[in-house]
Every structure is written in structure tokens, then in C-alpha cells.
């Protein structure tokens, strides 16, 4: 599946806007955003129901969450109250997916993804 379709599929499972004022920050690179976690839980459930046997979609969903969480940390430092699912761009998601696909056990999935999404 092409990155554009993957991005659209996962982004559609997230709300347009997420309040991040509920942040509990542990360090520069670590924090908890209750509303963000709630949105992720709902997106993960939708992935499990709609794409139960699709390991790539599951990895993309995890990658999307990692990116939106990192974005939330950056935006919180700038005292921004709201982030949007559209703020996770295709290049951001693609880079995170490629990093995650380097994990042991994803060799076949990595080859398939990269063949469909070569630069």
C-alpha cells in the first residue's frame, strides 16, 4: 500500500483536533496526554476491528501515534493547546514507518513497503 493511502487510512481514525492542555510532562521527551491516549485507544480499536490481520496497518497506526505524541510534546513546549491529526504529515509518518520497519521481525514487511514506496 502506498504511503498516501496508509496516511489517509490512519488519519481518518483520529479526531481533527485534540486538546493537549491535560499534559503531564515527565521530561523533555516524555509526557502523558490523556485526550491523546484516548484518541489512540479508539484508533487502535478501529484498526483491530477493520484490519485485524494486516500487520502493516497495525505498524502504521503505532507509527502515527508515535509521531503525534512527539508533536504534542513539541507543541506543548510552545504552549499550544490544540493539535490536529492533519499535523502529522506524510513525510513524518513515512520516516517513522521506515524506522520502525528496521526492527527485527519486519524484514518481509519492510521489503514490501519499500518496494511500493521507493523515492
C-alpha positions in Angstrom: 0.0 0.0 0.0 1.3 3.5 -0.8 2.1 5.9 2.0 -0.5 8.4 0.9 -3.3 5.7 1.3 -1.8 4.5 4.6 -1.7 8.0 5.9 -5.3 8.7 4.9 -6.5 5.4 6.4 -4.9 6.0 9.8 -5.5 9.8 10.0 -9.2 9.2 9.3 -9.4 7.2 12.6 -8.3 10.2 14.6 -10.2 13.3 15.6 -9.4 16.5 13.7 -8.4 18.3 16.9 -7.0 17.1 20.2 -6.7 19.2 23.3 -3.3 18.8 24.9 -3.7 21.0 27.9 -4.1 17.9 30.1 -0.4 17.2 29.7 1.6 15.7 32.5 5.2 16.2 31.4 7.9 13.9 32.8 10.9 15.1 30.8 11.7 16.9 27.6 11.0 13.7 25.6 8.3 12.1 27.8 4.8 13.0 28.8 1.2 11.8 29.0 -1.7 13.5 27.3 -5.0 11.9 28.4 -7.0 13.1 25.4 -4.3 11.9 23.0 -4.2 8.5 24.7 -8.0 8.3 24.5 -7.9 9.1 20.8 -5.2 6.5 20.2 -7.1 3.8 22.1 -10.1 4.5 19.8 -8.0 4.4 16.7 -6.3 1.1 17.8 -9.7 -0.4 18.4 -10.8 0.6 15.0 -7.7 -0.9 13.5 -8.2 -4.2 15.3 -11.8 -4.4 14.1 -11.3 -3.2 10.5 -7.7 -4.5 9.8 -7.3 -7.4 12.2 -4.9 -9.4 10.0 -3.0 -6.5 8.5 0.4 -6.1 10.2 1.4 -3.1 8.1 -1.7 -1.1 9.1 -1.0 -2.0 12.7 2.5 -0.8 12.4 1.3 2.4 10.6 -1.1 3.0 13.4 1.6 2.7 16.0 3.9 4.9 13.9 1.2 7.6 13.7 0.7 7.6 17.4 4.5 7.9 18.0 4.6 10.9 15.6 1.5 12.7 17.0 2.8 12.2 20.6 6.2 13.7 19.6 4.3 16.5 18.0 2.2 17.0 21.2 5.4 17.3 23.2 6.8 20.0 20.9 3.6 21.9 20.7 3.1 21.8 24.5 6.5 23.4 25.0 5.3 26.2 22.7 2.2 26.5 24.9 -0.1 25.4 22.1 -3.4 24.0 23.4 -4.6 22.0 20.4 -3.0 19.7 17.8 -4.6 18.1 14.8 -4.3 14.7 13.2 -3.6 16.6 9.9 -0.4 17.9 11.6 1.2 14.5 11.1 2.4 14.8 7.6 3.1 12.1 5.1 6.9 12.6 5.2 6.8 12.5 9.0 4.8 9.3 9.0 6.9 7.7 6.2 10.1 8.4 8.2 8.7 6.8 11.3 7.4 3.8 9.5 10.8 3.2 7.9 12.5 3.5 11.3 10.0 1.0 12.8 10.4 -1.4 9.9 14.1 -1.8 10.8 13.0 -3.7 13.9 13.8 -7.5 13.9 10.9 -9.5 12.5 9.7 -6.9 10.0 12.1 -7.9 7.2 9.4 -9.1 4.7 7.1 -6.2 5.6 10.0 -3.7 5.1 10.8 -5.1 1.6 7.2 -4.9 0.6 6.7 -1.4 2.0 9.9 0.0 0.4 9.1 -1.6 -3.0 5.8 0.2 -3.0 7.2 3.5 -1.6 10.5 4.0 -3.2 11.7 7.5 -3.6 
